[in-house]
């Protein structure tokens, strides 16, 4: 009985660690990447200057990405 409890706790800890690692990877993948000015205009976007925020690329679908 004690061995079963220890194995259950180890399995729960491993599962929680795996879920945390997958969640962190998903957050990194979901964040929008930066784009260059040339890439922005090549895909039909427009470079827009924002006061105190630098430049962003406004894409034809309405999304924006930071300019590097």
Rosetta constraint file for C-alpha pairs under 8 A:
AtomPair CA 1 CA 5 HARMONIC 6.43 0.50
AtomPair CA 2 CA 6 HARMONIC 6.34 0.50
AtomPair CA 3 CA 7 HARMONIC 6.16 0.50
AtomPair CA 4 CA 8 HARMONIC 6.05 0.50
AtomPair CA 5 CA 9 HARMONIC 6.22 0.50
AtomPair CA 6 CA 10 HARMONIC 6.19 0.50
AtomPair CA 7 CA 11 HARMONIC 6.08 0.50
AtomPair CA 8 CA 12 HARMONIC 6.12 0.50
AtomPair CA 9 CA 13 HARMONIC 6.13 0.50
AtomPair CA 10 CA 14 HARMONIC 6.16 0.50
AtomPair CA 11 CA 15 HARMONIC 6.09 0.50
AtomPair CA 12 CA 16 HARMONIC 6.13 0.50
AtomPair CA 13 CA 17 HARMONIC 6.16 0.50
AtomPair CA 14 CA 18 HARMONIC 6.17 0.50
AtomPair CA 15 CA 19 HARMONIC 6.15 0.50
AtomPair CA 16 CA 20 HARMONIC 6.15 0.50
AtomPair CA 17 CA 21 HARMONIC 6.21 0.50
AtomPair CA 18 CA 22 HARMONIC 6.17 0.50
AtomPair CA 19 CA 23 HARMONIC 6.03 0.50
AtomPair CA 20 CA 24 HARMONIC 6.16 0.50
AtomPair CA 21 CA 25 HARMONIC 6.26 0.50
AtomPair CA 22 CA 26 HARMONIC 6.13 0.50
AtomPair CA 23 CA 27 HARMONIC 6.25 0.50
AtomPair CA 24 CA 28 HARMONIC 6.38 0.50
AtomPair CA 25 CA 29 HARMONIC 6.26 0.50
AtomPair CA 26 CA 30 HARMONIC 6.03 0.50
AtomPair CA 27 CA 31 HARMONIC 6.39 0.50
AtomPair CA 32 CA 65 HARMONIC 6.68 0.50
AtomPair CA 33 CA 65 HARMONIC 7.07 0.50
AtomPair CA 33 CA 66 HARMONIC 7.68 0.50
AtomPair CA 34 CA 65 HARMONIC 5.98 0.50
AtomPair CA 34 CA 66 HARMONIC 5.12 0.50
AtomPair CA 34 CA 67 HARMONIC 5.75 0.50
AtomPair CA 34 CA 68 HARMONIC 5.91 0.50
AtomPair CA 35 CA 39 HARMONIC 6.34 0.50
AtomPair CA 35 CA 40 HARMONIC 6.53 0.50
AtomPair CA 35 CA 57 HARMONIC 7.58 0.50
AtomPair CA 35 CA 65 HARMONIC 6.63 0.50
AtomPair CA 35 CA 66 HARMONIC 6.38 0.50
AtomPair CA 35 CA 67 HARMONIC 5.16 0.50
AtomPair CA 35 CA 68 HARMONIC 5.91 0.50
AtomPair CA 36 CA 40 HARMONIC 6.15 0.50
AtomPair CA 36 CA 67 HARMONIC 5.38 0.50
AtomPair CA 36 CA 68 HARMONIC 5.37 0.50
AtomPair CA 37 CA 41 HARMONIC 6.37 0.50
AtomPair CA 37 CA 47 HARMONIC 6.84 0.50
AtomPair CA 37 CA 57 HARMONIC 7.49 0.50
AtomPair CA 37 CA 67 HARMONIC 6.41 0.50
AtomPair CA 37 CA 68 HARMONIC 7.68 0.50
AtomPair CA 38 CA 42 HARMONIC 6.05 0.50
AtomPair CA 39 CA 43 HARMONIC 6.41 0.50
AtomPair CA 40 CA 44 HARMONIC 6.60 0.50
AtomPair CA 40 CA 45 HARMONIC 4.98 0.50
AtomPair CA 40 CA 46 HARMONIC 6.63 0.50
AtomPair CA 40 CA 47 HARMONIC 7.08 0.50
AtomPair CA 40 CA 57 HARMONIC 5.98 0.50
AtomPair CA 40 CA 58 HARMONIC 7.99 0.50
AtomPair CA 40 CA 59 HARMONIC 7.41 0.50
AtomPair CA 41 CA 45 HARMONIC 4.95 0.50
AtomPair CA 41 CA 46 HARMONIC 6.13 0.50
AtomPair CA 41 CA 47 HARMONIC 7.52 0.50
AtomPair CA 43 CA 59 HARMONIC 7.70 0.50
AtomPair CA 44 CA 59 HARMONIC 6.75 0.50
AtomPair CA 44 CA 60 HARMONIC 6.50 0.50
AtomPair CA 45 CA 57 HARMONIC 6.12 0.50
AtomPair CA 45 CA 58 HARMONIC 5.43 0.50
AtomPair CA 45 CA 59 HARMONIC 4.26 0.50
AtomPair CA 45 CA 60 HARMONIC 5.83 0.50
AtomPair CA 46 CA 57 HARMONIC 5.55 0.50
AtomPair CA 46 CA 58 HARMONIC 5.21 0.50
AtomPair CA 46 CA 59 HARMONIC 6.53 0.50
AtomPair CA 47 CA 55 HARMONIC 6.65 0.50
AtomPair CA 47 CA 56 HARMONIC 5.79 0.50
AtomPair CA 47 CA 57 HARMONIC 4.59 0.50
AtomPair CA 47 CA 58 HARMONIC 6.34 0.50
AtomPair CA 48 CA 55 HARMONIC 5.59 0.50
AtomPair CA 48 CA 56 HARMONIC 5.37 0.50
AtomPair CA 48 CA 57 HARMONIC 6.11 0.50
AtomPair CA 48 CA 58 HARMONIC 6.87 0.50
AtomPair CA 49 CA 53 HARMONIC 7.78 0.50
AtomPair CA 49 CA 54 HARMONIC 5.91 0.50
AtomPair CA 49 CA 55 HARMONIC 4.45 0.50
AtomPair CA 49 CA 56 HARMONIC 6.47 0.50
AtomPair CA 50 CA 54 HARMONIC 5.49 0.50
AtomPair CA 50 CA 55 HARMONIC 5.90 0.50
AtomPair CA 50 CA 56 HARMONIC 7.36 0.50
AtomPair CA 54 CA 67 HARMONIC 7.97 0.50
AtomPair CA 55 CA 66 HARMONIC 6.53 0.50
AtomPair CA 55 CA 67 HARMONIC 5.67 0.50
AtomPair CA 56 CA 64 HARMONIC 6.29 0.50
AtomPair CA 56 CA 65 HARMONIC 5.53 0.50
AtomPair CA 56 CA 66 HARMONIC 4.53 0.50
AtomPair CA 56 CA 67 HARMONIC 5.11 0.50
AtomPair CA 57 CA 64 HARMONIC 5.36 0.50
AtomPair CA 57 CA 65 HARMONIC 5.21 0.50
AtomPair CA 57 CA 66 HARMONIC 6.26 0.50
AtomPair CA 57 CA 67 HARMONIC 6.28 0.50
AtomPair CA 58 CA 62 HARMONIC 6.32 0.50
AtomPair CA 58 CA 63 HARMONIC 5.94 0.50
AtomPair CA 58 CA 64 HARMONIC 4.53 0.50
AtomPair CA 58 CA 65 HARMONIC 6.81 0.50
AtomPair CA 59 CA 63 HARMONIC 5.51 0.50
AtomPair CA 59 CA 64 HARMONIC 6.05 0.50
AtomPair CA 59 CA 65 HARMONIC 7.99 0.50
